[in-house]
């Protein structure tokens, strides 16, 4: 890491902790698990692009590409699983996501 971004290790550890906690906290809703995993990886990727903590520019460019591959893998896994779209939790988060994106 660059010396001015000494705190970035804490950001990476927080991301890892949150990713590990998603299946522990949300046990019975695989669709919700995928949603939160993608949200965590997406927020981390945005922070990484803003801070650009690595010394080499190539590493700063490759890191979000790896995160994008992780999101695509999560989406492929979600499509392969048997997630019920009729679940009230999934419908509520879908409606909330639509409202948020509509306001942005």
Secondary structure, 3 states (H helix, E strand, C coil): CCHHHCCHHHHHHHHHHHHHHHHHHCCCCHHHHHHHHHHHHHHHHHHHHHHCCCCCHHHHHHHHHHHHHHHHHHHHHHHHCCCCCCCHHHHHHHHHHHHHHHHC
